[in-house]
Amino acid sequence: MKPLKEKLLIKDATINKVQYDTEWFYKLEDMAFYLKEDLSEVEFVHLPMRIDGEEEFVKCATFEDILRGRKEL
């Protein structure tokens, strides 16, 4: 399992993310590709995110949700 550091994820331009209040939400599809793991068990919410200049509603999860979902696999 690839180790995760949230500071590195925030800086990584290949992972789409959005901040609500003080919490970062990461696009699950990007995280699954980055980790090369199945993240289907991770709890998510649909949030609007600007991707390639267009606003889309995508499945997003917090860093903690992703960590918790990975442990259950």
PDB file of N, CA, C and O in Angstrom, chain B, residues numbered from 101:
ATOM      1  N   MET B 101       0.844  -1.173   0.000  1.00  0.00           N
ATOM      2  CA  MET B 101       0.000   0.000   0.000  1.00  0.00           C
ATOM      3  C   MET B 101       0.892   1.240   0.000  1.00  0.00           C
ATOM      4  O   MET B 101       1.811   1.350   0.812  1.00  0.00           O
ATOM      5  N   LYS B 102       0.623   2.153  -0.897  1.00  0.00           N
ATOM      6  CA  LYS B 102       1.404   3.375  -1.026  1.00  0.00           C
ATOM      7  C   LYS B 102       1.142   4.292   0.180  1.00  0.00           C
ATOM      8  O   LYS B 102      -0.016   4.537   0.520  1.00  0.00           O
ATOM      9  N   PRO B 103       2.197   4.801   0.829  1.00  0.00           N
ATOM     10  CA  PRO B 103       1.976   5.707   1.961  1.00  0.00           C
ATOM     11  C   PRO B 103       1.400   7.044   1.488  1.00  0.00           C
ATOM     12  O   PRO B 103       1.682   7.498   0.379  1.00  0.00           O
ATOM     13  N   LEU B 104       0.594   7.662   2.344  1.00  0.00           N
ATOM     14  CA  LEU B 104      -0.051   8.926   1.993  1.00  0.00           C
ATOM     15  C   LEU B 104       0.361  10.036   2.937  1.00  0.00           C
ATOM     16  O   LEU B 104       0.394   9.845   4.152  1.00  0.00           O
ATOM     17  N   LYS B 105       0.674  11.186   2.385  1.00  0.00           N
ATOM     18  CA  LYS B 105       0.952  12.394   3.156  1.00  0.00           C
ATOM     19  C   LYS B 105       0.065  13.480   2.566  1.00  0.00           C
ATOM     20  O   LYS B 105       0.168  13.792   1.380  1.00  0.00           O
ATOM     21  N   GLU B 106      -0.810  14.058   3.392  1.00  0.00           N
ATOM     22  CA  GLU B 106      -1.770  15.031   2.873  1.00  0.00           C
ATOM     23  C   GLU B 106      -1.074  16.269   2.313  1.00  0.00           C
ATOM     24  O   GLU B 106      -1.552  16.838   1.333  1.00  0.00           O
ATOM     25  N   LYS B 107       0.023  16.697   2.895  1.00  0.00           N
ATOM     26  CA  LYS B 107       0.736  17.878   2.381  1.00  0.00           C
ATOM     27  C   LYS B 107       1.189  17.661   0.942  1.00  0.00           C
ATOM     28  O   LYS B 107       1.153  18.590   0.136  1.00  0.00           O
ATOM     29  N   LEU B 108       1.619  16.435   0.608  1.00  0.00           N
ATOM     30  CA  LEU B 108       2.043  16.134  -0.751  1.00  0.00           C
ATOM     31  C   LEU B 108       0.850  16.094  -1.710  1.00  0.00           C
ATOM     32  O   LEU B 108       0.959  16.513  -2.862  1.00  0.00           O
ATOM     33  N   LEU B 109      -0.288  15.588  -1.226  1.00  0.00           N
ATOM     34  CA  LEU B 109      -1.492  15.524  -2.066  1.00  0.00           C
ATOM     35  C   LEU B 109      -1.987  16.918  -2.424  1.00  0.00           C
ATOM     36  O   LEU B 109      -2.436  17.152  -3.546  1.00  0.00           O
ATOM     37  N   ILE B 110      -1.907  17.838  -1.476  1.00  0.00           N
ATOM     38  CA  ILE B 110      -2.366  19.203  -1.720  1.00  0.00           C
ATOM     39  C   ILE B 110      -1.525  19.863  -2.806  1.00  0.00           C
ATOM     40  O   ILE B 110      -2.044  20.643  -3.604  1.00  0.00           O
ATOM     41  N   LYS B 111      -0.233  19.556  -2.839  1.00  0.00           N
ATOM     42  CA  LYS B 111       0.670  20.148  -3.825  1.00  0.00           C
ATOM     43  C   LYS B 111       0.625  19.447  -5.181  1.00  0.00           C
ATOM     44  O   LYS B 111       1.047  20.023  -6.184  1.00  0.00           O
ATOM     45  N   ASP B 112       0.119  18.213  -5.226  1.00  0.00           N
ATOM     46  CA  ASP B 112       0.121  17.413  -6.450  1.00  0.00           C
ATOM     47  C   ASP B 112      -0.926  17.935  -7.441  1.00  0.00           C
ATOM     48  O   ASP B 112      -2.126  17.890  -7.167  1.00  0.00           O
ATOM     49  N   ALA B 113      -0.466  18.424  -8.580  1.00  0.00           N
ATOM     50  CA  ALA B 113      -1.364  19.005  -9.579  1.00  0.00           C
ATOM     51  C   ALA B 113      -2.160  17.950 -10.347  1.00  0.00           C
ATOM     52  O   ALA B 113      -3.135  18.295 -11.015  1.00  0.00           O
ATOM     53  N   THR B 114      -1.773  16.678 -10.269  1.00  0.00           N
ATOM     54  CA  THR B 114      -2.493  15.631 -11.006  1.00  0.00           C
ATOM     55  C   THR B 114      -3.761  15.192 -10.279  1.00  0.00           C
ATOM     56  O   THR B 114      -4.588  14.479 -10.847  1.00  0.00           O
ATOM     57  N   ILE B 115      -3.915  15.616  -9.027  1.00  0.00           N
ATOM     58  CA  ILE B 115      -5.089  15.236  -8.238  1.00  0.00           C
ATOM     59  C   ILE B 115      -5.993  16.455  -8.100  1.00  0.00           C
ATOM     60  O   ILE B 115      -5.609  17.468  -7.515  1.00  0.00           O
ATOM     61  N   ASN B 116      -7.200  16.340  -8.649  1.00  0.00           N
ATOM     62  CA  ASN B 116      -8.170  17.427  -8.502  1.00  0.00           C
ATOM     63  C   ASN B 116      -8.683  17.437  -7.077  1.00  0.00           C
ATOM     64  O   ASN B 116      -8.975  16.395  -6.492  1.00  0.00           O
ATOM     65  N   LYS B 117      -8.785  18.638  -6.533  1.00  0.00           N
ATOM     66  CA  LYS B 117      -9.214  18.794  -5.145  1.00  0.00           C
ATOM     67  C   LYS B 117      -9.923  20.132  -4.980  1.00  0.00           C
ATOM     68  O   LYS B 117      -9.764  21.042  -5.793  1.00  0.00           O
ATOM     69  N   VAL B 118     -10.708  20.232  -3.912  1.00  0.00           N
ATOM     70  CA  VAL B 118     -11.414  21.472  -3.615  1.00  0.00           C
ATOM     71  C   VAL B 118     -11.464  21.612  -2.093  1.00  0.00           C
ATOM     72  O   VAL B 118     -11.574  20.623  -1.369  1.00  0.00           O
ATOM     73  N   GLN B 119     -11.382  22.866  -1.619  1.00  0.00           N
ATOM     74  CA  GLN B 119     -11.415  23.095  -0.177  1.00  0.00           C
ATOM     75  C   GLN B 119     -12.757  23.697   0.210  1.00  0.00           C
ATOM     76  O   GLN B 119     -13.188  24.699  -0.362  1.00  0.00           O
ATOM     77  N   TYR B 120     -13.417  23.075   1.189  1.00  0.00           N
ATOM     78  CA  TYR B 120     -14.646  23.596   1.770  1.00  0.00           C
ATOM     79  C   TYR B 120     -14.369  23.854   3.233  1.00  0.00           C
ATOM     80  O   TYR B 120     -13.906  22.968   3.951  1.00  0.00           O
ATOM     81  N   ASP B 121     -14.650  25.065   3.675  1.00  0.00           N
ATOM     82  CA  ASP B 121     -14.274  25.528   5.012  1.00  0.00           C
ATOM     83  C   ASP B 121     -12.772  25.328   5.172  1.00  0.00           C
ATOM     84  O   ASP B 121     -11.987  25.973   4.477  1.00  0.00           O
ATOM     85  N   THR B 122     -12.365  24.453   6.066  1.00  0.00           N
ATOM     86  CA  THR B 122     -10.923  24.229   6.254  1.00  0.00           C
ATOM     87  C   THR B 122     -10.504  22.840   5.810  1.00  0.00           C
ATOM     88  O   THR B 122      -9.356  22.446   6.016  1.00  0.00           O
ATOM     89  N   GLU B 123     -11.416  22.093   5.204  1.00  0.00           N
ATOM     90  CA  GLU B 123     -11.133  20.697   4.860  1.00  0.00           C
ATOM     91  C   GLU B 123     -10.992  20.513   3.349  1.00  0.00           C
ATOM     92  O   GLU B 123     -11.763  21.067   2.566  1.00  0.00           O
ATOM     93  N   TRP B 124      -9.995  19.725   2.962  1.00  0.00           N
ATOM     94  CA  TRP B 124      -9.769  19.405   1.550  1.00  0.00           C
ATOM     95  C   TRP B 124     -10.539  18.161   1.172  1.00  0.00           C
ATOM     96  O   TRP B 124     -10.591  17.197   1.935  1.00  0.00           O
ATOM     97  N   PHE B 125     -11.145  18.183  -0.019  1.00  0.00           N
ATOM     98  CA  PHE B 125     -11.833  17.026  -0.583  1.00  0.00           C
ATOM     99  C   PHE B 125     -11.133  16.682  -1.890  1.00  0.00           C
ATOM    100  O   PHE B 125     -10.877  17.556  -2.718  1.00  0.00           O
ATOM    101  N   TYR B 126     -10.829  15.407  -2.065  1.00  0.00           N
ATOM    102  CA  TYR B 126     -10.074  14.926  -3.217  1.00  0.00           C
ATOM    103  C   TYR B 126     -10.983  14.122  -4.132  1.00  0.00           C
ATOM    104  O   TYR B 126     -11.828  13.357  -3.667  1.00  0.00           O
ATOM    105  N   LYS B 127     -10.804  14.301  -5.440  1.00  0.00           N
ATOM    106  CA  LYS B 127     -11.592  13.539  -6.405  1.00  0.00           C
ATOM    107  C   LYS B 127     -11.188  12.065  -6.303  1.00  0.00           C
ATOM    108  O   LYS B 127     -10.021  11.722  -6.489  1.00  0.00           O
ATOM    109  N   LEU B 128     -12.156  11.203  -6.010  1.00  0.00           N
ATOM    110  CA  LEU B 128     -11.866   9.786  -5.767  1.00  0.00           C
ATOM    111  C   LEU B 128     -11.234   9.092  -6.963  1.00  0.00           C
ATOM    112  O   LEU B 128     -10.338   8.264  -6.800  1.00  0.00           O
ATOM    113  N   GLU B 129     -11.686   9.419  -8.148  1.00  0.00           N
ATOM    114  CA  GLU B 129     -11.132   8.788  -9.349  1.00  0.00           C
ATOM    115  C   GLU B 129      -9.634   9.096  -9.478  1.00  0.00           C
ATOM    116  O   GLU B 129      -8.845   8.216  -9.825  1.00  0.00           O
ATOM    117  N   ASP B 130      -9.249  10.339  -9.200  1.00  0.00           N
ATOM    118  CA  ASP B 130      -7.836  10.721  -9.258  1.00  0.00           C
ATOM    119  C   ASP B 130      -7.023  10.011  -8.179  1.00  0.00           C
ATOM    120  O   ASP B 130      -5.893   9.587  -8.420  1.00  0.00           O
ATOM    121  N   MET B 131      -7.605   9.886  -6.993  1.00  0.00           N
ATOM    122  CA  MET B 131      -6.904   9.221  -5.890  1.00  0.00           C
ATOM    123  C   MET B 131      -6.717   7.729  -6.180  1.00  0.00           C
ATOM    124  O   MET B 131      -5.666   7.165  -5.876  1.00  0.00           O
ATOM    125  N   ALA B 132      -7.724   7.095  -6.762  1.00  0.00           N
ATOM    126  CA  ALA B 132      -7.619   5.674  -7.098  1.00  0.00           C
ATOM    127  C   ALA B 132      -6.508   5.464  -8.128  1.00  0.00           C
ATOM    128  O   ALA B 132      -5.744   4.504  -8.026  1.00  0.00           O
ATOM    129  N   PHE B 133      -6.414   6.347  -9.110  1.00  0.00           N
ATOM    130  CA  PHE B 133      -5.368   6.255 -10.121  1.00  0.00           C
ATOM    131  C   PHE B 133      -3.993   6.498  -9.493  1.00  0.00           C
ATOM    132  O   PHE B 133      -3.042   5.773  -9.787  1.00  0.00           O
ATOM    133  N   TYR B 134      -3.886   7.501  -8.640  1.00  0.00           N
ATOM    134  CA  TYR B 134      -2.634   7.850  -7.964  1.00  0.00           C
ATOM    135  C   TYR B 134      -2.133   6.694  -7.093  1.00  0.00           C
ATOM    136  O   TYR B 134      -0.946   6.368  -7.092  1.00  0.00           O
ATOM    137  N   LEU B 135      -3.059   6.085  -6.355  1.00  0.00           N
ATOM    138  CA  LEU B 135      -2.692   4.999  -5.433  1.00  0.00           C
ATOM    139  C   LEU B 135      -2.649   3.638  -6.117  1.00  0.00           C
ATOM    140  O   LEU B 135      -2.078   2.685  -5.587  1.00  0.00           O
ATOM    141  N   LYS B 136      -3.258   3.555  -7.304  1.00  0.00           N
ATOM    142  CA  LYS B 136      -3.407   2.271  -7.998  1.00  0.00           C
ATOM    143  C   LYS B 136      -4.123   1.257  -7.103  1.00  0.00           C
ATOM    144  O   LYS B 136      -3.708   0.107  -6.963  1.00  0.00           O
ATOM    145  N   GLU B 137      -5.217   1.737  -6.504  1.00  0.00           N
ATOM    146  CA  GLU B 137      -6.017   0.922  -5.585  1.00  0.00           C
ATOM    147  C   GLU B 137      -7.503   1.102  -5.896  1.00  0.00           C
ATOM    148  O   GLU B 137      -7.911   2.091  -6.505  1.00  0.00           O
ATOM    149  N   ASP B 138      -8.293   0.132  -5.468  1.00  0.00           N
ATOM    150  CA  ASP B 138      -9.744   0.219  -5.546  1.00  0.00           C
ATOM    151  C   ASP B 138     -10.228   0.994  -4.325  1.00  0.00           C
ATOM    152  O   ASP B 138     -10.030   0.553  -3.193  1.00  0.00           O
ATOM    153  N   LEU B 139     -10.853   2.132  -4.543  1.00  0.00           N
ATOM    154  CA  LEU B 139     -11.351   2.943  -3.433  1.00  0.00           C
ATOM    155  C   LEU B 139     -12.878   2.940  -3.384  1.00  0.00           C
ATOM    156  O   LEU B 139     -13.488   3.892  -2.896  1.00  0.00           O
ATOM    157  N   SER B 140     -13.488   1.882  -3.884  1.00  0.00           N
ATOM    158  CA  SER B 140     -14.948   1.815  -3.947  1.00  0.00           C
ATOM    159  C   SER B 140     -15.596   1.760  -2.559  1.00  0.00           C
ATOM    160  O   SER B 140     -16.786   2.053  -2.436  1.00  0.00           O
ATOM    161  N   GLU B 141     -14.855   1.397  -1.525  1.00  0.00           N
ATOM    162  CA  GLU B 141     -15.406   1.320  -0.170  1.00  0.00           C
ATOM    163  C   GLU B 141     -15.310   2.644   0.587  1.00  0.00           C
ATOM    164  O   GLU B 141     -15.799   2.747   1.712  1.00  0.00           O
ATOM    165  N   VAL B 142     -14.696   3.639  -0.007  1.00  0.00           N
ATOM    166  CA  VAL B 142     -14.517   4.938   0.647  1.00  0.00           C
ATOM    167  C   VAL B 142     -15.831   5.718   0.604  1.00  0.00           C
ATOM    168  O   VAL B 142     -16.482   5.801  -0.437  1.00  0.00           O
ATOM    169  N   GLU B 143     -16.214   6.290   1.759  1.00  0.00           N
ATOM    170  CA  GLU B 143     -17.407   7.134   1.809  1.00  0.00           C
ATOM    171  C   GLU B 143     -17.121   8.415   1.042  1.00  0.00           C
ATOM    172  O   GLU B 143     -16.029   8.973   1.149  1.00  0.00           O
ATOM    173  N   PHE B 144     -18.093   8.884   0.271  1.00  0.00           N
ATOM    174  CA  PHE B 144     -17.863  10.063  -0.557  1.00  0.00           C
ATOM    175  C   PHE B 144     -19.090  10.960  -0.575  1.00  0.00           C
ATOM    176  O   PHE B 144     -20.178  10.566  -0.155  1.00  0.00           O
ATOM    177  N   VAL B 145     -18.892  12.167  -1.067  1.00  0.00           N
ATOM    178  CA  VAL B 145     -19.964  13.117  -1.330  1.00  0.00           C
ATOM    179  C   VAL B 145     -19.767  13.637  -2.750  1.00  0.00           C
ATOM    180  O   VAL B 145     -18.654  13.608  -3.275  1.00  0.00           O
ATOM    181  N   HIS B 146     -20.829  14.107  -3.362  1.00  0.00           N
ATOM    182  CA  HIS B 146     -20.719  14.737  -4.678  1.00  0.00           C
ATOM    183  C   HIS B 146     -20.540  16.234  -4.465  1.00  0.00           C
ATOM    184  O   HIS B 146     -21.369  16.880  -3.825  1.00  0.00           O
ATOM    185  N   LEU B 147     -19.472  16.772  -4.996  1.00  0.00           N
ATOM    186  CA  LEU B 147     -19.190  18.198  -4.864  1.00  0.00           C
ATOM    187  C   LEU B 147     -18.873  18.809  -6.223  1.00  0.00           C
ATOM    188  O   LEU B 147     -18.358  18.131  -7.111  1.00  0.00           O
ATOM    189  N   PRO B 148     -19.187  20.102  -6.380  1.00  0.00           N
ATOM    190  CA  PRO B 148     -18.811  20.771  -7.628  1.00  0.00           C
ATOM    191  C   PRO B 148     -17.311  21.028  -7.646  1.00  0.00           C
ATOM    192  O   PRO B 148     -16.732  21.448  -6.645  1.00  0.00           O
ATOM    193  N   MET B 149     -16.693  20.774  -8.782  1.00  0.00           N
ATOM    194  CA  MET B 149     -15.255  20.964  -8.917  1.00  0.00           C
ATOM    195  C   MET B 149     -14.978  21.461 -10.327  1.00  0.00           C
ATOM    196  O   MET B 149     -15.549  20.953 -11.292  1.00  0.00           O
ATOM    197  N   ARG B 150     -14.105  22.450 -10.449  1.00  0.00           N
ATOM    198  CA  ARG B 150     -13.743  22.978 -11.769  1.00  0.00           C
ATOM    199  C   ARG B 150     -12.603  22.123 -12.325  1.00  0.00           C
ATOM    200  O   ARG B 150     -11.502  22.096 -11.775  1.00  0.00           O
ATOM    201  N   ILE B 151     -12.894  21.421 -13.434  1.00  0.00           N
ATOM    202  CA  ILE B 151     -11.923  20.544 -14.081  1.00  0.00           C
ATOM    203  C   ILE B 151     -11.825  20.957 -15.542  1.00  0.00           C
ATOM    204  O   ILE B 151     -12.823  20.974 -16.263  1.00  0.00           O
ATOM    205  N   ASP B 152     -10.625  21.287 -15.968  1.00  0.00           N
ATOM    206  CA  ASP B 152     -10.382  21.741 -17.342  1.00  0.00           C
ATOM    207  C   ASP B 152     -11.319  22.885 -17.737  1.00  0.00           C
ATOM    208  O   ASP B 152     -11.823  22.928 -18.860  1.00  0.00           O
ATOM    209  N   GLY B 153     -11.544  23.804 -16.805  1.00  0.00           N
ATOM    210  CA  GLY B 153     -12.351  24.985 -17.084  1.00  0.00           C
ATOM    211  C   GLY B 153     -13.847  24.785 -17.003  1.00  0.00           C
ATOM    212  O   GLY B 153     -14.600  25.741 -17.189  1.00  0.00           O
ATOM    213  N   GLU B 154     -14.303  23.571 -16.732  1.00  0.00           N
ATOM    214  CA  GLU B 154     -15.731  23.301 -16.636  1.00  0.00           C
ATOM    215  C   GLU B 154     -16.082  22.787 -15.257  1.00  0.00           C
ATOM    216  O   GLU B 154     -15.331  22.007 -14.671  1.00  0.00           O
ATOM    217  N   GLU B 155     -17.227  23.224 -14.730  1.00  0.00           N
ATOM    218  CA  GLU B 155     -17.652  22.770 -13.411  1.00  0.00           C
ATOM    219  C   GLU B 155     -18.410  21.450 -13.543  1.00  0.00           C
ATOM    220  O   GLU B 155     -19.358  21.333 -14.320  1.00  0.00           O
ATOM    221  N   GLU B 156     -17.969  20.458 -12.763  1.00  0.00           N
ATOM    222  CA  GLU B 156     -18.601  19.138 -12.758  1.00  0.00           C
ATOM    223  C   GLU B 156     -18.877  18.734 -11.315  1.00  0.00           C
ATOM    224  O   GLU B 156     -18.177  19.168 -10.400  1.00  0.00           O
ATOM    225  N   PHE B 157     -19.889  17.908 -11.112  1.00  0.00           N
ATOM    226  CA  PHE B 157     -20.116  17.309  -9.803  1.00  0.00           C
ATOM    227  C   PHE B 157     -19.435  15.947  -9.819  1.00  0.00           C
ATOM    228  O   PHE B 157     -19.757  15.096 -10.649  1.00  0.00           O
ATOM    229  N   VAL B 158     -18.495  15.742  -8.903  1.00  0.00           N
ATOM    230  CA  VAL B 158     -17.709  14.514  -8.881  1.00  0.00           C
ATOM    231  C   VAL B 158     -17.713  13.905  -7.486  1.00  0.00           C
ATOM    232  O   VAL B 158     -18.001  14.583  -6.499  1.00  0.00           O
ATOM    233  N   LYS B 159     -17.389  12.617  -7.416  1.00  0.00           N
ATOM    234  CA  LYS B 159     -17.263  11.929  -6.137  1.00  0.00           C
ATOM    235  C   LYS B 159     -15.987  12.402  -5.453  1.00  0.00           C
ATOM    236  O   LYS B 159     -14.896  12.303  -6.015  1.00  0.00           O
ATOM    237  N   CYS B 160     -16.132  12.915  -4.237  1.00  0.00           N
ATOM    238  CA  CYS B 160     -14.987  13.433  -3.484  1.00  0.00           C
ATOM    239  C   CYS B 160     -15.008  12.854  -2.069  1.00  0.00           C
ATOM    240  O   CYS B 160     -16.056  12.488  -1.536  1.00  0.00           O
ATOM    241  N   ALA B 161     -13.810  12.784  -1.482  1.00  0.00           N
ATOM    242  CA  ALA B 161     -13.686  12.305  -0.112  1.00  0.00           C
ATOM    243  C   ALA B 161     -12.572  13.076   0.582  1.00  0.00           C
ATOM    244  O   ALA B 161     -11.654  13.588  -0.057  1.00  0.00           O
ATOM    245  N   THR B 162     -12.675  13.145   1.892  1.00  0.00           N
ATOM    246  CA  THR B 162     -11.620  13.787   2.676  1.00  0.00           C
ATOM    247  C   THR B 162     -10.445  12.823   2.821  1.00  0.00           C
ATOM    248  O   THR B 162     -10.569  11.627   2.556  1.00  0.00           O
ATOM    249  N   PHE B 163      -9.326  13.353   3.239  1.00  0.00           N
ATOM    250  CA  PHE B 163      -8.137  12.546   3.476  1.00  0.00           C
ATOM    251  C   PHE B 163      -8.430  11.440   4.496  1.00  0.00           C
ATOM    252  O   PHE B 163      -8.027  10.291   4.313  1.00  0.00           O
ATOM    253  N   GLU B 164      -9.132  11.799   5.565  1.00  0.00           N
ATOM    254  CA  GLU B 164      -9.466  10.821   6.616  1.00  0.00           C
ATOM    255  C   GLU B 164     -10.386   9.722   6.090  1.00  0.00           C
ATOM    256  O   GLU B 164     -10.211   8.552   6.430  1.00  0.00           O
ATOM    257  N   ASP B 165     -11.366  10.093   5.262  1.00  0.00           N
ATOM    258  CA  ASP B 165     -12.266   9.091   4.666  1.00  0.00           C
ATOM    259  C   ASP B 165     -11.504   8.117   3.788  1.00  0.00           C
ATOM    260  O   ASP B 165     -11.788   6.919   3.785  1.00  0.00           O
ATOM    261  N   ILE B 166     -10.532   8.632   3.039  1.00  0.00           N
ATOM    262  CA  ILE B 166      -9.726   7.776   2.160  1.00  0.00           C
ATOM    263  C   ILE B 166      -8.884   6.816   2.994  1.00  0.00           C
ATOM    264  O   ILE B 166      -8.806   5.627   2.684  1.00  0.00           O
ATOM    265  N   LEU B 167      -8.254   7.326   4.052  1.00  0.00           N
ATOM    266  CA  LEU B 167      -7.454   6.457   4.923  1.00  0.00           C
ATOM    267  C   LEU B 167      -8.322   5.359   5.551  1.00  0.00           C
ATOM    268  O   LEU B 167      -7.916   4.197   5.599  1.00  0.00           O
ATOM    269  N   ARG B 168      -9.499   5.723   6.026  1.00  0.00           N
ATOM    270  CA  ARG B 168     -10.395   4.752   6.667  1.00  0.00           C
ATOM    271  C   ARG B 168     -10.854   3.702   5.657  1.00  0.00           C
ATOM    272  O   ARG B 168     -10.909   2.517   5.986  1.00  0.00           O
ATOM    273  N   GLY B 169     -11.181   4.113   4.446  1.00  0.00           N
ATOM    274  CA  GLY B 169     -11.615   3.188   3.400  1.00  0.00           C
ATOM    275  C   GLY B 169     -10.515   2.245   2.971  1.00  0.00           C
ATOM    276  O   GLY B 169     -10.784   1.089   2.643  1.00  0.00           O
ATOM    277  N   ARG B 170      -9.285   2.715   2.967  1.00  0.00           N
ATOM    278  CA  ARG B 170      -8.154   1.858   2.585  1.00  0.00           C
ATOM    279  C   ARG B 170      -7.924   0.773   3.628  1.00  0.00           C
ATOM    280  O   ARG B 170      -7.578  -0.352   3.269  1.00  0.00           O
ATOM    281  N   LYS B 171      -8.103   1.077   4.897  1.00  0.00           N
ATOM    282  CA  LYS B 171      -7.858   0.112   5.968  1.00  0.00           C
ATOM    283  C   LYS B 171      -8.861  -1.028   5.937  1.00  0.00           C
ATOM    284  O   LYS B 171      -8.554  -2.151   6.338  1.00  0.00           O
ATOM    285  N   GLU B 172     -10.079  -0.728   5.450  1.00  0.00           N
ATOM    286  CA  GLU B 172     -11.117  -1.754   5.423  1.00  0.00           C
ATOM    287  C   GLU B 172     -10.908  -2.761   4.313  1.00  0.00           C
ATOM    288  O   GLU B 172     -11.482  -3.849   4.352  1.00  0.00           O
ATOM    289  N   LEU B 173     -10.101  -2.424   3.329  1.00  0.00           N
ATOM    290  CA  LEU B 173      -9.912  -3.336   2.191  1.00  0.00           C
ATOM    291  C   LEU B 173      -9.007  -4.492   2.543  1.00  0.00           C
ATOM    292  O   LEU B 173      -8.745  -5.350   1.700  1.00  0.00           O
TER     293      LEU B 173
END
